[in-house]
Amino acid sequence: MKINNQRIQLQNIKKKFGNDNVLNSVNLTVNSGEIVGLIGPSGSGKSTTIKILLGMEKADEGEALILEKRMPNRKLLADIGYMAQSDALYESMTARENLRFFGYMKDVAKKELPKEIEYVAEVVDLTNYLDKKVSGYSGGMKRRLSLAIALLAKPKIIILDEPTVGIDPALRLKIWKELAKLRDEGRSILVTTHVMSEAELTDRVALLFEGKIIAFDKPKKLEDEYKVNNIEEVFLKVEGE
Ligand SMILES: Nc1ncnc2c1ncn2[C@@H]1O[C@H](COP(=O)(O)OP(=O)(O)OP(=O)(O)O)[C@@H](O)[C@H]1O
């Protein structure tokens, strides 16, 4: 029997908006117990890739699968923690009320919920602000709350679109450490970023440029292959070829 370790699969994804080829044969996989980074400059197609994966946009060609199923699929909702690029929060409610609401949506058992909320709030350093209304939150705090919501219910699949934008370096590091821990527990994490230094923290990194994956491998392997010291230099080198 073939054991499929690939929890996320994007095969030959093509997408046009009008006459613009936004994605051109994108192939990407995320295994269990793996953090994959999708990295590329603004407008390279990162969010579009994620939206196609989640069934929020339709690909013109190709196949996008999560746990071998095409999205949207209601049955998979509790298995997926998704953090979008823009926050979708209830501003008139407190952070705790937001977390409670999304916890119910994800079918977290009522008696588990307080513990879950405590854990995700701790990861993003919001423990002391849980009872404050979201309307009074700063932009960075809203990002952190969105990330906390994505981590609720310990989903098998975690998909984060630019999770660390507006988050200061110390907390950024803490969040990456937590992602590594979740990875070690067997979860599959796909994270987009345009911060090249964050690529070093992933297990495999896909470099997206003008809708094409121009390289996809372990960061260290890419650096060795291109004889450079970091992913930014790999990017510049591949891009120049
Ligand atoms: N709904 C849409 N209609 C038309 N064009 C779109 C639409 N969504 C995205 N695009 C275009 O597709 C391209 C890729 O956008 P996308 O948001 O996927 O890039 P990105 O890599 O996520 O960028 P950023 O880091 O700035 O968010 C851009 O040129 C964008 O203008």
The ligand as a Tripos MOL2 file, in Angstrom:
@<TRIPOS>MOLECULE
LIG
   31    33     1     0     0
SMALL
NO_CHARGES

@<TRIPOS>ATOM
      1 N1         -8.8350   39.0700   -7.6610 N.pl3     1 LIG1
      2 C1         -7.8610   39.5650   -8.4360 C.ar      1 LIG1
      3 N2         -8.1430   40.1760   -9.5990 N.ar      1 LIG1
      4 C2         -7.1720   40.6350  -10.4180 C.ar      1 LIG1
      5 N3         -5.8610   40.5440  -10.1470 N.ar      1 LIG1
      6 C3         -5.5110   39.9540   -8.9870 C.ar      1 LIG1
      7 C4         -6.4880   39.4380   -8.0790 C.ar      1 LIG1
      8 N4         -5.8300   38.8930   -7.0170 N.ar      1 LIG1
      9 C5         -4.5190   39.0670   -7.2610 C.ar      1 LIG1
     10 N5         -4.3220   39.6940   -8.4350 N.ar      1 LIG1
     11 C6         -3.0180   40.0220   -9.0220 C.3       1 LIG1
     12 O1         -2.2490   38.8400   -9.0400 O.3       1 LIG1
     13 C7         -0.8820   39.1030   -8.7380 C.3       1 LIG1
     14 C8         -0.4480   38.2560   -7.5560 C.3       1 LIG1
     15 O2         -1.1000   38.7200   -6.3800 O.3       1 LIG1
     16 P1         -0.9230   38.0140   -4.9670 P.3       1 LIG1
     17 O3         -1.7600   38.7670   -3.9960 O.co2     1 LIG1
     18 O4         -1.1370   36.5620   -5.1030 O.co2     1 LIG1
     19 O5          0.6220   38.2910   -4.6920 O.3       1 LIG1
     20 P2          1.4640   38.1590   -3.3500 P.3       1 LIG1
     21 O6          2.7280   37.4700   -3.7360 O.co2     1 LIG1
     22 O7          0.6290   37.5560   -2.2990 O.co2     1 LIG1
     23 O8          1.7790   39.6670   -3.0140 O.3       1 LIG1
     24 P3          1.8620   40.4350   -1.5840 P.3       1 LIG1
     25 O9          3.0990   39.9260   -0.9050 O.co2     1 LIG1
     26 O10         1.9580   41.8690   -1.9640 O.co2     1 LIG1
     27 O11         0.6020   40.0980   -0.8820 O.co2     1 LIG1
     28 C9         -0.7820   40.6040   -8.5160 C.3       1 LIG1
     29 O12        -0.3470   41.2000   -9.7170 O.3       1 LIG1
     30 C10        -2.2030   41.0130   -8.1990 C.3       1 LIG1
     31 O13        -2.4420   42.3310   -8.6010 O.3       1 LIG1
@<TRIPOS>BOND
     1     1     2 1
     2     2     3 ar
     3     2     7 ar
     4     3     4 ar
     5     4     5 ar
     6     5     6 ar
     7     6     7 ar
     8     6    10 ar
     9     7     8 ar
    10     8     9 ar
    11     9    10 ar
    12    10    11 1
    13    11    12 1
    14    11    30 1
    15    12    13 1
    16    13    14 1
    17    13    28 1
    18    14    15 1
    19    15    16 1
    20    16    17 2
    21    16    18 1
    22    16    19 1
    23    19    20 1
    24    20    21 2
    25    20    22 1
    26    20    23 1
    27    23    24 1
    28    24    25 2
    29    24    26 1
    30    24    27 1
    31    28    29 1
    32    28    30 1
    33    30    31 1
@<TRIPOS>SUBSTRUCTURE
     1 LIG1         1 GROUP 0 **** ****
